[in-house]
Amino acid sequence: GGKAQFGGQRFGEMEVWALEAYGASSILREILTVKSDDVLGRAKTYESIVKGEAMPEPGLPESFNVLLHELKGLGLDVKLEE
């Protein structure tokens, strides 16, 4: 979805490669999680910026949950460990 549906920032594969080449891992982490489709993480990040607090750890993007559901649909039992 777009902005009206609280959609995330779009970032292409070549842009990701460029940031990897520059070693910009923190920016990549932010773009691929919080600025992507992690709505709750985006709200927490905005709140921490407003309050002047440390940035929270990003959660799992919704696209990862979609992948897990697709794998389960194929009959694979996926378990995540912390």
mmCIF file of the N, C-alpha and C atoms, coordinates in Angstrom:
data_MODEL
# 
_entry.id   MODEL 
# 
loop_
_atom_site.group_PDB 
_atom_site.id 
_atom_site.type_symbol 
_atom_site.label_atom_id 
_atom_site.label_alt_id 
_atom_site.label_comp_id 
_atom_site.label_asym_id 
_atom_site.label_entity_id 
_atom_site.label_seq_id 
_atom_site.pdbx_PDB_ins_code 
_atom_site.Cartn_x 
_atom_site.Cartn_y 
_atom_site.Cartn_z 
_atom_site.occupancy 
_atom_site.B_iso_or_equiv 
_atom_site.pdbx_formal_charge 
_atom_site.auth_seq_id 
_atom_site.auth_comp_id 
_atom_site.auth_asym_id 
_atom_site.auth_atom_id 
_atom_site.pdbx_PDB_model_num 
ATOM 1   N N  . GLY A 1 1  ? 0.780  -1.192  0.000  1.00 0.00 ? 1  GLY A N  1 
ATOM 2   C CA . GLY A 1 1  ? 0.000  0.000   0.000  1.00 0.00 ? 1  GLY A CA 1 
ATOM 3   C C  . GLY A 1 1  ? 0.824  1.259   0.000  1.00 0.00 ? 1  GLY A C  1 
ATOM 4   N N  . GLY A 1 2  ? 0.181  2.333   -0.255 1.00 0.00 ? 2  GLY A N  1 
ATOM 5   C CA . GLY A 1 2  ? 0.829  3.633   -0.277 1.00 0.00 ? 2  GLY A CA 1 
ATOM 6   C C  . GLY A 1 2  ? 0.769  4.331   1.055  1.00 0.00 ? 2  GLY A C  1 
ATOM 7   N N  . LYS A 1 3  ? 1.001  5.627   1.012  1.00 0.00 ? 3  LYS A N  1 
ATOM 8   C CA . LYS A 1 3  ? 1.038  6.436   2.233  1.00 0.00 ? 3  LYS A CA 1 
ATOM 9   C C  . LYS A 1 3  ? -0.292 6.397   2.976  1.00 0.00 ? 3  LYS A C  1 
ATOM 10  N N  . ALA A 1 4  ? -1.405 6.402   2.237  1.00 0.00 ? 4  ALA A N  1 
ATOM 11  C CA . ALA A 1 4  ? -2.722 6.392   2.867  1.00 0.00 ? 4  ALA A CA 1 
ATOM 12  C C  . ALA A 1 4  ? -2.966 5.121   3.669  1.00 0.00 ? 4  ALA A C  1 
ATOM 13  N N  . GLN A 1 5  ? -2.290 4.038   3.290  1.00 0.00 ? 5  GLN A N  1 
ATOM 14  C CA . GLN A 1 5  ? -2.448 2.768   3.996  1.00 0.00 ? 5  GLN A CA 1 
ATOM 15  C C  . GLN A 1 5  ? -1.265 2.504   4.918  1.00 0.00 ? 5  GLN A C  1 
ATOM 16  N N  . PHE A 1 6  ? -0.553 3.555   5.292  1.00 0.00 ? 6  PHE A N  1 
ATOM 17  C CA . PHE A 1 6  ? 0.634  3.461   6.152  1.00 0.00 ? 6  PHE A CA 1 
ATOM 18  C C  . PHE A 1 6  ? 1.688  2.544   5.559  1.00 0.00 ? 6  PHE A C  1 
ATOM 19  N N  . GLY A 1 7  ? 1.823  2.582   4.232  1.00 0.00 ? 7  GLY A N  1 
ATOM 20  C CA . GLY A 1 7  ? 2.823  1.766   3.541  1.00 0.00 ? 7  GLY A CA 1 
ATOM 21  C C  . GLY A 1 7  ? 4.227  2.265   3.821  1.00 0.00 ? 7  GLY A C  1 
ATOM 22  N N  . GLY A 1 8  ? 5.186  1.411   3.604  1.00 0.00 ? 8  GLY A N  1 
ATOM 23  C CA . GLY A 1 8  ? 6.570  1.743   3.894  1.00 0.00 ? 8  GLY A CA 1 
ATOM 24  C C  . GLY A 1 8  ? 7.271  2.428   2.735  1.00 0.00 ? 8  GLY A C  1 
ATOM 25  N N  . GLN A 1 9  ? 8.505  2.820   2.987  1.00 0.00 ? 9  GLN A N  1 
ATOM 26  C CA . GLN A 1 9  ? 9.336  3.446   1.969  1.00 0.00 ? 9  GLN A CA 1 
ATOM 27  C C  . GLN A 1 9  ? 9.824  2.368   1.011  1.00 0.00 ? 9  GLN A C  1 
ATOM 28  N N  . ARG A 1 10 ? 9.747  2.645   -0.284 1.00 0.00 ? 10 ARG A N  1 
ATOM 29  C CA . ARG A 1 10 ? 10.217 1.680   -1.284 1.00 0.00 ? 10 ARG A CA 1 
ATOM 30  C C  . ARG A 1 10 ? 11.714 1.845   -1.478 1.00 0.00 ? 10 ARG A C  1 
ATOM 31  N N  . PHE A 1 11 ? 12.377 0.713   -1.591 1.00 0.00 ? 11 PHE A N  1 
ATOM 32  C CA . PHE A 1 11 ? 13.826 0.718   -1.754 1.00 0.00 ? 11 PHE A CA 1 
ATOM 33  C C  . PHE A 1 11 ? 14.180 -0.466  -2.625 1.00 0.00 ? 11 PHE A C  1 
ATOM 34  N N  . GLY A 1 12 ? 14.810 -0.213  -3.758 1.00 0.00 ? 12 GLY A N  1 
ATOM 35  C CA . GLY A 1 12 ? 15.107 -1.260  -4.725 1.00 0.00 ? 12 GLY A CA 1 
ATOM 36  C C  . GLY A 1 12 ? 16.337 -2.077  -4.386 1.00 0.00 ? 12 GLY A C  1 
ATOM 37  N N  . GLU A 1 13 ? 16.476 -3.169  -5.115 1.00 0.00 ? 13 GLU A N  1 
ATOM 38  C CA . GLU A 1 13 ? 17.592 -4.087  -4.897 1.00 0.00 ? 13 GLU A CA 1 
ATOM 39  C C  . GLU A 1 13 ? 18.936 -3.414  -5.183 1.00 0.00 ? 13 GLU A C  1 
ATOM 40  N N  . MET A 1 14 ? 18.995 -2.611  -6.230 1.00 0.00 ? 14 MET A N  1 
ATOM 41  C CA . MET A 1 14 ? 20.259 -1.949  -6.568 1.00 0.00 ? 14 MET A CA 1 
ATOM 42  C C  . MET A 1 14 ? 20.650 -0.909  -5.519 1.00 0.00 ? 14 MET A C  1 
ATOM 43  N N  . GLU A 1 15 ? 19.661 -0.246  -4.925 1.00 0.00 ? 15 GLU A N  1 
ATOM 44  C CA . GLU A 1 15 ? 19.956 0.708   -3.848 1.00 0.00 ? 15 GLU A CA 1 
ATOM 45  C C  . GLU A 1 15 ? 20.502 -0.021  -2.626 1.00 0.00 ? 15 GLU A C  1 
ATOM 46  N N  . VAL A 1 16 ? 19.956 -1.188  -2.354 1.00 0.00 ? 16 VAL A N  1 
ATOM 47  C CA . VAL A 1 16 ? 20.462 -1.997  -1.240 1.00 0.00 ? 16 VAL A CA 1 
ATOM 48  C C  . VAL A 1 16 ? 21.913 -2.383  -1.500 1.00 0.00 ? 16 VAL A C  1 
ATOM 49  N N  . TRP A 1 17 ? 22.218 -2.809  -2.717 1.00 0.00 ? 17 TRP A N  1 
ATOM 50  C CA . TRP A 1 17 ? 23.600 -3.165  -3.064 1.00 0.00 ? 17 TRP A CA 1 
ATOM 51  C C  . TRP A 1 17 ? 24.545 -1.985  -2.891 1.00 0.00 ? 17 TRP A C  1 
ATOM 52  N N  . ALA A 1 18 ? 24.087 -0.806  -3.299 1.00 0.00 ? 18 ALA A N  1 
ATOM 53  C CA . ALA A 1 18 ? 24.932 0.387   -3.179 1.00 0.00 ? 18 ALA A CA 1 
ATOM 54  C C  . ALA A 1 18 ? 25.248 0.681   -1.715 1.00 0.00 ? 18 ALA A C  1 
ATOM 55  N N  . LEU A 1 19 ? 24.234 0.597   -0.855 1.00 0.00 ? 19 LEU A N  1 
ATOM 56  C CA . LEU A 1 19 ? 24.479 0.845   0.571  1.00 0.00 ? 19 LEU A CA 1 
ATOM 57  C C  . LEU A 1 19 ? 25.347 -0.240  1.189  1.00 0.00 ? 19 LEU A C  1 
ATOM 58  N N  . GLU A 1 20 ? 25.190 -1.483  0.723  1.00 0.00 ? 20 GLU A N  1 
ATOM 59  C CA . GLU A 1 20 ? 26.074 -2.552  1.198  1.00 0.00 ? 20 GLU A CA 1 
ATOM 60  C C  . GLU A 1 20 ? 27.519 -2.247  0.823  1.00 0.00 ? 20 GLU A C  1 
ATOM 61  N N  . ALA A 1 21 ? 27.727 -1.754  -0.397 1.00 0.00 ? 21 ALA A N  1 
ATOM 62  C CA . ALA A 1 21 ? 29.075 -1.426  -0.865 1.00 0.00 ? 21 ALA A CA 1 
ATOM 63  C C  . ALA A 1 21 ? 29.710 -0.336  -0.011 1.00 0.00 ? 21 ALA A C  1 
ATOM 64  N N  . TYR A 1 22 ? 28.909 0.590   0.476  1.00 0.00 ? 22 TYR A N  1 
ATOM 65  C CA . TYR A 1 22 ? 29.418 1.663   1.334  1.00 0.00 ? 22 TYR A CA 1 
ATOM 66  C C  . TYR A 1 22 ? 29.538 1.237   2.792  1.00 0.00 ? 22 TYR A C  1 
ATOM 67  N N  . GLY A 1 23 ? 29.056 0.060   3.132  1.00 0.00 ? 23 GLY A N  1 
ATOM 68  C CA . GLY A 1 23 ? 29.127 -0.408  4.515  1.00 0.00 ? 23 GLY A CA 1 
ATOM 69  C C  . GLY A 1 23 ? 28.143 0.288   5.433  1.00 0.00 ? 23 GLY A C  1 
ATOM 70  N N  . ALA A 1 24 ? 27.018 0.725   4.883  1.00 0.00 ? 24 ALA A N  1 
ATOM 71  C CA . ALA A 1 24 ? 26.027 1.466   5.661  1.00 0.00 ? 24 ALA A CA 1 
ATOM 72  C C  . ALA A 1 24 ? 25.009 0.506   6.277  1.00 0.00 ? 24 ALA A C  1 
ATOM 73  N N  . SER A 1 25 ? 25.471 -0.344  7.162  1.00 0.00 ? 25 SER A N  1 
ATOM 74  C CA . SER A 1 25 ? 24.598 -1.384  7.720  1.00 0.00 ? 25 SER A CA 1 
ATOM 75  C C  . SER A 1 25 ? 23.481 -0.819  8.584  1.00 0.00 ? 25 SER A C  1 
ATOM 76  N N  . SER A 1 26 ? 23.733 0.247   9.320  1.00 0.00 ? 26 SER A N  1 
ATOM 77  C CA . SER A 1 26 ? 22.683 0.820   10.173 1.00 0.00 ? 26 SER A CA 1 
ATOM 78  C C  . SER A 1 26 ? 21.544 1.396   9.341  1.00 0.00 ? 26 SER A C  1 
ATOM 79  N N  . ILE A 1 27 ? 21.899 2.066   8.259  1.00 0.00 ? 27 ILE A N  1 
ATOM 80  C CA . ILE A 1 27 ? 20.865 2.627   7.381  1.00 0.00 ? 27 ILE A CA 1 
ATOM 81  C C  . ILE A 1 27 ? 20.073 1.509   6.717  1.00 0.00 ? 27 ILE A C  1 
ATOM 82  N N  . LEU A 1 28 ? 20.781 0.467   6.264  1.00 0.00 ? 28 LEU A N  1 
ATOM 83  C CA . LEU A 1 28 ? 20.095 -0.669  5.646  1.00 0.00 ? 28 LEU A CA 1 
ATOM 84  C C  . LEU A 1 28 ? 19.130 -1.336  6.615  1.00 0.00 ? 28 LEU A C  1 
ATOM 85  N N  . ARG A 1 29 ? 19.570 -1.492  7.840  1.00 0.00 ? 29 ARG A N  1 
ATOM 86  C CA . ARG A 1 29 ? 18.712 -2.124  8.854  1.00 0.00 ? 29 ARG A CA 1 
ATOM 87  C C  . ARG A 1 29 ? 17.434 -1.315  9.051  1.00 0.00 ? 29 ARG A C  1 
ATOM 88  N N  . GLU A 1 30 ? 17.587 0.008   9.110  1.00 0.00 ? 30 GLU A N  1 
ATOM 89  C CA . GLU A 1 30 ? 16.429 0.879   9.286  1.00 0.00 ? 30 GLU A CA 1 
ATOM 90  C C  . GLU A 1 30 ? 15.502 0.812   8.074  1.00 0.00 ? 30 GLU A C  1 
ATOM 91  N N  . ILE A 1 31 ? 16.078 0.880   6.884  1.00 0.00 ? 31 ILE A N  1 
ATOM 92  C CA . ILE A 1 31 ? 15.267 0.894   5.661  1.00 0.00 ? 31 ILE A CA 1 
ATOM 93  C C  . ILE A 1 31 ? 14.544 -0.432  5.456  1.00 0.00 ? 31 ILE A C  1 
ATOM 94  N N  . LEU A 1 32 ? 15.212 -1.542  5.751  1.00 0.00 ? 32 LEU A N  1 
ATOM 95  C CA . LEU A 1 32 ? 14.624 -2.855  5.479  1.00 0.00 ? 32 LEU A CA 1 
ATOM 96  C C  . LEU A 1 32 ? 13.721 -3.358  6.596  1.00 0.00 ? 32 LEU A C  1 
ATOM 97  N N  . THR A 1 33 ? 13.650 -2.634  7.703  1.00 0.00 ? 33 THR A N  1 
ATOM 98  C CA . THR A 1 33 ? 12.760 -3.051  8.797  1.00 0.00 ? 33 THR A CA 1 
ATOM 99  C C  . THR A 1 33 ? 11.778 -1.933  9.144  1.00 0.00 ? 33 THR A C  1 
ATOM 100 N N  . VAL A 1 34 ? 12.236 -0.949  9.877  1.00 0.00 ? 34 VAL A N  1 
ATOM 101 C CA . VAL A 1 34 ? 11.348 0.093   10.401 1.00 0.00 ? 34 VAL A CA 1 
ATOM 102 C C  . VAL A 1 34 ? 10.682 0.894   9.283  1.00 0.00 ? 34 VAL A C  1 
ATOM 103 N N  . LYS A 1 35 ? 11.434 1.295   8.266  1.00 0.00 ? 35 LYS A N  1 
ATOM 104 C CA . LYS A 1 35 ? 10.858 2.087   7.182  1.00 0.00 ? 35 LYS A CA 1 
ATOM 105 C C  . LYS A 1 35 ? 10.164 1.219   6.142  1.00 0.00 ? 35 LYS A C  1 
ATOM 106 N N  . SER A 1 36 ? 10.205 -0.077  6.311  1.00 0.00 ? 36 SER A N  1 
ATOM 107 C CA . SER A 1 36 ? 9.582  -0.978  5.340  1.00 0.00 ? 36 SER A CA 1 
ATOM 108 C C  . SER A 1 36 ? 8.126  -1.195  5.719  1.00 0.00 ? 36 SER A C  1 
ATOM 109 N N  . ASP A 1 37 ? 7.820  -2.329  6.316  1.00 0.00 ? 37 ASP A N  1 
ATOM 110 C CA . ASP A 1 37 ? 6.425  -2.634  6.622  1.00 0.00 ? 37 ASP A CA 1 
ATOM 111 C C  . ASP A 1 37 ? 6.199  -2.982  8.087  1.00 0.00 ? 37 ASP A C  1 
ATOM 112 N N  . ASP A 1 38 ? 7.097  -2.553  8.958  1.00 0.00 ? 38 ASP A N  1 
ATOM 113 C CA . ASP A 1 38 ? 6.951  -2.774  10.397 1.00 0.00 ? 38 ASP A CA 1 
ATOM 114 C C  . ASP A 1 38 ? 6.229  -1.567  10.996 1.00 0.00 ? 38 ASP A C  1 
ATOM 115 N N  . VAL A 1 39 ? 4.890  -1.587  10.945 1.00 0.00 ? 39 VAL A N  1 
ATOM 116 C CA . VAL A 1 39 ? 4.090  -0.436  11.379 1.00 0.00 ? 39 VAL A CA 1 
ATOM 117 C C  . VAL A 1 39 ? 4.310  -0.138  12.857 1.00 0.00 ? 39 VAL A C  1 
ATOM 118 N N  . LEU A 1 40 ? 4.321  -1.164  13.683 1.00 0.00 ? 40 LEU A N  1 
ATOM 119 C CA . LEU A 1 40 ? 4.532  -0.974  15.120 1.00 0.00 ? 40 LEU A CA 1 
ATOM 120 C C  . LEU A 1 40 ? 5.930  -0.424  15.388 1.00 0.00 ? 40 LEU A C  1 
ATOM 121 N N  . GLY A 1 41 ? 6.920  -0.956  14.693 1.00 0.00 ? 41 GLY A N  1 
ATOM 122 C CA . GLY A 1 41 ? 8.289  -0.476  14.861 1.00 0.00 ? 41 GLY A CA 1 
ATOM 123 C C  . GLY A 1 41 ? 8.449  0.966   14.439 1.00 0.00 ? 41 GLY A C  1 
ATOM 124 N N  . ARG A 1 42 ? 7.720  1.361   13.389 1.00 0.00 ? 42 ARG A N  1 
ATOM 125 C CA . ARG A 1 42 ? 7.765  2.748   12.928 1.00 0.00 ? 42 ARG A CA 1 
ATOM 126 C C  . ARG A 1 42 ? 7.213  3.683   13.990 1.00 0.00 ? 42 ARG A C  1 
ATOM 127 N N  . ALA A 1 43 ? 6.121  3.275   14.626 1.00 0.00 ? 43 ALA A N  1 
ATOM 128 C CA . ALA A 1 43 ? 5.522  4.108   15.676 1.00 0.00 ? 43 ALA A CA 1 
ATOM 129 C C  . ALA A 1 43 ? 6.466  4.225   16.874 1.00 0.00 ? 43 ALA A C  1 
ATOM 130 N N  . LYS A 1 44 ? 7.100  3.117   17.248 1.00 0.00 ? 44 LYS A N  1 
ATOM 131 C CA . LYS A 1 44 ? 8.046  3.150   18.368 1.00 0.00 ? 44 LYS A CA 1 
ATOM 132 C C  . LYS A 1 44 ? 9.262  4.010   18.045 1.00 0.00 ? 44 LYS A C  1 
ATOM 133 N N  . THR A 1 45 ? 9.726  3.943   16.806 1.00 0.00 ? 45 THR A N  1 
ATOM 134 C CA . THR A 1 45 ? 10.874 4.748   16.391 1.00 0.00 ? 45 THR A CA 1 
ATOM 135 C C  . THR A 1 45 ? 10.533 6.230   16.437 1.00 0.00 ? 45 THR A C  1 
ATOM 136 N N  . TYR A 1 46 ? 9.372  6.577   15.911 1.00 0.00 ? 46 TYR A N  1 
ATOM 137 C CA . TYR A 1 46 ? 8.941  7.982   15.927 1.00 0.00 ? 46 TYR A CA 1 
ATOM 138 C C  . TYR A 1 46 ? 8.839  8.484   17.371 1.00 0.00 ? 46 TYR A C  1 
ATOM 139 N N  . GLU A 1 47 ? 8.268  7.668   18.240 1.00 0.00 ? 47 GLU A N  1 
ATOM 140 C CA . GLU A 1 47 ? 8.121  8.058   19.647 1.00 0.00 ? 47 GLU A CA 1 
ATOM 141 C C  . GLU A 1 47 ? 9.482  8.282   20.302 1.00 0.00 ? 47 GLU A C  1 
ATOM 142 N N  . SER A 1 48 ? 10.446 7.411   20.016 1.00 0.00 ? 48 SER A N  1 
ATOM 143 C CA . SER A 1 48 ? 11.773 7.565   20.619 1.00 0.00 ? 48 SER A CA 1 
ATOM 144 C C  . SER A 1 48 ? 12.478 8.814   20.101 1.00 0.00 ? 48 SER A C  1 
ATOM 145 N N  . ILE A 1 49 ? 12.247 9.166   18.821 1.00 0.00 ? 49 ILE A N  1 
ATOM 146 C CA . ILE A 1 49 ? 12.846 10.390  18.275 1.00 0.00 ? 49 ILE A CA 1 
ATOM 147 C C  . ILE A 1 49 ? 12.253 11.617  18.966 1.00 0.00 ? 49 ILE A C  1 
ATOM 148 N N  . VAL A 1 50 ? 10.928 11.623  19.127 1.00 0.00 ? 50 VAL A N  1 
ATOM 149 C CA . VAL A 1 50 ? 10.261 12.761  19.758 1.00 0.00 ? 50 VAL A CA 1 
ATOM 150 C C  . VAL A 1 50 ? 10.702 12.927  21.207 1.00 0.00 ? 50 VAL A C  1 
ATOM 151 N N  . LYS A 1 51 ? 10.850 11.813  21.923 1.00 0.00 ? 51 LYS A N  1 
ATOM 152 C CA . LYS A 1 51 ? 11.232 11.867  23.332 1.00 0.00 ? 51 LYS A CA 1 
ATOM 153 C C  . LYS A 1 51 ? 12.735 11.983  23.540 1.00 0.00 ? 51 LYS A C  1 
ATOM 154 N N  . GLY A 1 52 ? 13.520 11.857  22.457 1.00 0.00 ? 52 GLY A N  1 
ATOM 155 C CA . GLY A 1 52 ? 14.970 11.952  22.579 1.00 0.00 ? 52 GLY A CA 1 
ATOM 156 C C  . GLY A 1 52 ? 15.592 10.723  23.218 1.00 0.00 ? 52 GLY A C  1 
ATOM 157 N N  . GLU A 1 53 ? 14.955 9.579   23.057 1.00 0.00 ? 53 GLU A N  1 
ATOM 158 C CA . GLU A 1 53 ? 15.448 8.331   23.641 1.00 0.00 ? 53 GLU A CA 1 
ATOM 159 C C  . GLU A 1 53 ? 16.230 7.531   22.599 1.00 0.00 ? 53 GLU A C  1 
ATOM 160 N N  . ALA A 1 54 ? 16.832 6.444   23.050 1.00 0.00 ? 54 ALA A N  1 
ATOM 161 C CA . ALA A 1 54 ? 17.562 5.552   22.139 1.00 0.00 ? 54 ALA A CA 1 
ATOM 162 C C  . ALA A 1 54 ? 16.581 4.851   21.207 1.00 0.00 ? 54 ALA A C  1 
ATOM 163 N N  . MET A 1 55 ? 17.051 4.546   20.004 1.00 0.00 ? 55 MET A N  1 
ATOM 164 C CA . MET A 1 55 ? 16.201 3.881   19.015 1.00 0.00 ? 55 MET A CA 1 
ATOM 165 C C  . MET A 1 55 ? 15.904 2.453   19.472 1.00 0.00 ? 55 MET A C  1 
ATOM 166 N N  . PRO A 1 56 ? 14.656 2.001   19.316 1.00 0.00 ? 56 PRO A N  1 
ATOM 167 C CA . PRO A 1 56 ? 14.319 0.632   19.709 1.00 0.00 ? 56 PRO A CA 1 
ATOM 168 C C  . PRO A 1 56 ? 14.830 -0.382  18.686 1.00 0.00 ? 56 PRO A C  1 
ATOM 169 N N  . GLU A 1 57 ? 14.931 -1.616  19.116 1.00 0.00 ? 57 GLU A N  1 
ATOM 170 C CA . GLU A 1 57 ? 15.307 -2.699  18.201 1.00 0.00 ? 57 GLU A CA 1 
ATOM 171 C C  . GLU A 1 57 ? 14.162 -2.937  17.230 1.00 0.00 ? 57 GLU A C  1 
ATOM 172 N N  . PRO A 1 58 ? 14.442 -3.054  15.946 1.00 0.00 ? 58 PRO A N  1 
ATOM 173 C CA . PRO A 1 58 ? 13.354 -3.279  14.986 1.00 0.00 ? 58 PRO A CA 1 
ATOM 174 C C  . PRO A 1 58 ? 12.778 -4.684  15.123 1.00 0.00 ? 58 PRO A C  1 
ATOM 175 N N  . GLY A 1 59 ? 11.481 -4.790  14.845 1.00 0.00 ? 59 GLY A N  1 
ATOM 176 C CA . GLY A 1 59 ? 10.830 -6.095  14.883 1.00 0.00 ? 59 GLY A CA 1 
ATOM 177 C C  . GLY A 1 59 ? 10.944 -6.777  13.534 1.00 0.00 ? 59 GLY A C  1 
ATOM 178 N N  . LEU A 1 60 ? 10.217 -7.869  13.389 1.00 0.00 ? 60 LEU A N  1 
ATOM 179 C CA . LEU A 1 60 ? 10.215 -8.578  12.116 1.00 0.00 ? 60 LEU A CA 1 
ATOM 180 C C  . LEU A 1 60 ? 9.320  -7.849  11.121 1.00 0.00 ? 60 LEU A C  1 
ATOM 181 N N  . PRO A 1 61 ? 9.793  -7.665  9.902  1.00 0.00 ? 61 PRO A N  1 
ATOM 182 C CA . PRO A 1 61 ? 8.922  -7.055  8.901  1.00 0.00 ? 61 PRO A CA 1 
ATOM 183 C C  . PRO A 1 61 ? 7.784  -7.995  8.524  1.00 0.00 ? 61 PRO A C  1 
ATOM 184 N N  . GLU A 1 62 ? 6.682  -7.429  8.098  1.00 0.00 ? 62 GLU A N  1 
ATOM 185 C CA . GLU A 1 62 ? 5.510  -8.224  7.728  1.00 0.00 ? 62 GLU A CA 1 
ATOM 186 C C  . GLU A 1 62 ? 5.820  -9.164  6.566  1.00 0.00 ? 62 GLU A C  1 
ATOM 187 N N  . SER A 1 63 ? 6.727  -8.761  5.693  1.00 0.00 ? 63 SER A N  1 
ATOM 188 C CA . SER A 1 63 ? 7.094  -9.624  4.567  1.00 0.00 ? 63 SER A CA 1 
ATOM 189 C C  . SER A 1 63 ? 7.709  -10.933 5.048  1.00 0.00 ? 63 SER A C  1 
ATOM 190 N N  . PHE A 1 64 ? 8.400  -10.903 6.191  1.00 0.00 ? 64 PHE A N  1 
ATOM 191 C CA . PHE A 1 64 ? 8.964  -12.134 6.744  1.00 0.00 ? 64 PHE A CA 1 
ATOM 192 C C  . PHE A 1 64 ? 7.849  -13.056 7.234  1.00 0.00 ? 64 PHE A C  1 
ATOM 193 N N  . ASN A 1 65 ? 6.821  -12.466 7.846  1.00 0.00 ? 65 ASN A N  1 
ATOM 194 C CA . ASN A 1 65 ? 5.681  -13.278 8.273  1.00 0.00 ? 65 ASN A CA 1 
ATOM 195 C C  . ASN A 1 65 ? 4.977  -13.913 7.081  1.00 0.00 ? 65 ASN A C  1 
ATOM 196 N N  . VAL A 1 66 ? 4.888  -13.187 5.972  1.00 0.00 ? 66 VAL A N  1 
ATOM 197 C CA . VAL A 1 66 ? 4.296  -13.739 4.750  1.00 0.00 ? 66 VAL A CA 1 
ATOM 198 C C  . VAL A 1 66 ? 5.119  -14.939 4.274  1.00 0.00 ? 66 VAL A C  1 
ATOM 199 N N  . LEU A 1 67 ? 6.441  -14.797 4.293  1.00 0.00 ? 67 LEU A N  1 
ATOM 200 C CA . LEU A 1 67 ? 7.324  -15.905 3.900  1.00 0.00 ? 67 LEU A CA 1 
ATOM 201 C C  . LEU A 1 67 ? 7.100  -17.120 4.788  1.00 0.00 ? 67 LEU A C  1 
ATOM 202 N N  . LEU A 1 68 ? 6.993  -16.907 6.093  1.00 0.00 ? 68 LEU A N  1 
ATOM 203 C CA . LEU A 1 68 ? 6.755  -18.026 7.005  1.00 0.00 ? 68 LEU A CA 1 
ATOM 204 C C  . LEU A 1 68 ? 5.440  -18.742 6.682  1.00 0.00 ? 68 LEU A C  1 
ATOM 205 N N  . HIS A 1 69 ? 4.401  -17.981 6.386  1.00 0.00 ? 69 HIS A N  1 
ATOM 206 C CA . HIS A 1 69 ? 3.113  -18.588 6.042  1.00 0.00 ? 69 HIS A CA 1 
ATOM 207 C C  . HIS A 1 69 ? 3.198  -19.375 4.738  1.00 0.00 ? 69 HIS A C  1 
ATOM 208 N N  . GLU A 1 70 ? 3.956  -18.866 3.776  1.00 0.00 ? 70 GLU A N  1 
ATOM 209 C CA . GLU A 1 70 ? 4.126  -19.591 2.525  1.00 0.00 ? 70 GLU A CA 1 
ATOM 210 C C  . GLU A 1 70 ? 4.879  -20.900 2.746  1.00 0.00 ? 70 GLU A C  1 
ATOM 211 N N  . LEU A 1 71 ? 5.902  -20.875 3.592  1.00 0.00 ? 71 LEU A N  1 
ATOM 212 C CA . LEU A 1 71 ? 6.649  -22.092 3.890  1.00 0.00 ? 71 LEU A CA 1 
ATOM 213 C C  . LEU A 1 71 ? 5.780  -23.105 4.629  1.00 0.00 ? 71 LEU A C  1 
ATOM 214 N N  . LYS A 1 72 ? 4.950  -22.618 5.544  1.00 0.00 ? 72 LYS A N  1 
ATOM 215 C CA . LYS A 1 72 ? 4.033  -23.515 6.253  1.00 0.00 ? 72 LYS A CA 1 
ATOM 216 C C  . LYS A 1 72 ? 3.015  -24.107 5.293  1.00 0.00 ? 72 LYS A C  1 
ATOM 217 N N  . GLY A 1 73 ? 2.597  -23.315 4.282  1.00 0.00 ? 73 GLY A N  1 
ATOM 218 C CA . GLY A 1 73 ? 1.683  -23.814 3.265  1.00 0.00 ? 73 GLY A CA 1 
ATOM 219 C C  . GLY A 1 73 ? 2.299  -24.931 2.435  1.00 0.00 ? 73 GLY A C  1 
ATOM 220 N N  . LEU A 1 74 ? 3.623  -24.951 2.348  1.00 0.00 ? 74 LEU A N  1 
ATOM 221 C CA . LEU A 1 74 ? 4.327  -26.016 1.635  1.00 0.00 ? 74 LEU A CA 1 
ATOM 222 C C  . LEU A 1 74 ? 4.583  -27.230 2.525  1.00 0.00 ? 74 LEU A C  1 
ATOM 223 N N  . GLY A 1 75 ? 4.117  -27.145 3.767  1.00 0.00 ? 75 GLY A N  1 
ATOM 224 C CA . GLY A 1 75 ? 4.266  -28.272 4.682  1.00 0.00 ? 75 GLY A CA 1 
ATOM 225 C C  . GLY A 1 75 ? 5.551  -28.249 5.480  1.00 0.00 ? 75 GLY A C  1 
ATOM 226 N N  . LEU A 1 76 ? 6.246  -27.141 5.500  1.00 0.00 ? 76 LEU A N  1 
ATOM 227 C CA . LEU A 1 76 ? 7.486  -27.029 6.266  1.00 0.00 ? 76 LEU A CA 1 
ATOM 228 C C  . LEU A 1 76 ? 7.186  -26.438 7.639  1.00 0.00 ? 76 LEU A C  1 
ATOM 229 N N  . ASP A 1 77 ? 7.732  -27.055 8.662  1.00 0.00 ? 77 ASP A N  1 
ATOM 230 C CA . ASP A 1 77 ? 7.536  -26.578 10.029 1.00 0.00 ? 77 ASP A CA 1 
ATOM 231 C C  . ASP A 1 77 ? 8.721  -25.688 10.400 1.00 0.00 ? 77 ASP A C  1 
ATOM 232 N N  . VAL A 1 78 ? 8.509  -24.382 10.390 1.00 0.00 ? 78 VAL A N  1 
ATOM 233 C CA . VAL A 1 78 ? 9.585  -23.426 10.647 1.00 0.00 ? 78 VAL A CA 1 
ATOM 234 C C  . VAL A 1 78 ? 9.478  -22.945 12.080 1.00 0.00 ? 78 VAL A C  1 
ATOM 235 N N  . LYS A 1 79 ? 10.580 -23.036 12.809 1.00 0.00 ? 79 LYS A N  1 
ATOM 236 C CA . LYS A 1 79 ? 10.621 -22.547 14.188 1.00 0.00 ? 79 LYS A CA 1 
ATOM 237 C C  . LYS A 1 79 ? 11.742 -21.536 14.308 1.00 0.00 ? 79 LYS A C  1 
ATOM 238 N N  . LEU A 1 80 ? 11.447 -20.410 14.930 1.00 0.00 ? 80 LEU A N  1 
ATOM 239 C CA . LEU A 1 80 ? 12.434 -19.354 15.113 1.00 0.00 ? 80 LEU A CA 1 
ATOM 240 C C  . LEU A 1 80 ? 13.017 -19.421 16.513 1.00 0.00 ? 80 LEU A C  1 
ATOM 241 N N  . GLU A 1 81 ? 14.320 -19.262 16.593 1.00 0.00 ? 81 GLU A N  1 
ATOM 242 C CA . GLU A 1 81 ? 14.995 -19.240 17.883 1.00 0.00 ? 81 GLU A CA 1 
ATOM 243 C C  . GLU A 1 81 ? 15.536 -17.854 18.141 1.00 0.00 ? 81 GLU A C  1 
ATOM 244 N N  . GLU A 1 82 ? 15.545 -17.446 19.394 1.00 0.00 ? 82 GLU A N  1 
ATOM 245 C CA . GLU A 1 82 ? 16.096 -16.125 19.743 1.00 0.00 ? 82 GLU A CA 1 
ATOM 246 C C  . GLU A 1 82 ? 17.514 -16.256 20.195 1.00 0.00 ? 82 GLU A C  1 
# 
